[in-house]
Amino acid sequence: MTSSTDTPFSTQGQVATPEASRYLQRLCYHFSRKIKVQYDSLQGEAQFPWGHCSLRADECTLADDALALARVRHAIDAHVALFSRKNPMQVEWV
């Protein structure tokens, strides 16, 4: 028998932009000031205290429990909005 805490939660989101690599690197650089992050021009791994985020130049995948998932999504949403002020973008979560 497993409990809900044994099952990781995940979601995927997409941001439509021709500059995916640039935004990925910008997000990862910003996050690296406070959390452990590894990244290059096509992918990134960010370890938030409440969950793990894998970023790709074409998608973003998150995993953790429901509350942690909501916090990671909020962090990504807020920073995408912040970094795209001139040409506003938003994450489309599926």
C-alpha positions, 0 to 999 in steps of 0.5 A: 500500500502506498500513500499519496506522499509516495507518489510524485506529482508532475506537470508540464508547461509550455511558453510559446517563444522563438527565444526559448534558449535565451529565457531558459538560460536567464531563468536558470541563471537567476535561480542559481543565485539562491538554489542549486542549478545546472544548465546549458543553452538547451536544458536546465535542472533547478532544485527548489527546496520544495521540488525539482524543475527540469527545463528544456528549450521546448518544455518545462517539467516539474515534479513533487507533492501537490503543494510543492508543485503549486509553489514551483509553478508559481515560481516559474510563472512569476519569473516568466512574467518578470523576464518577459515584461516587454513582450508578455508571455505566460506558461500554458500548463497542461 
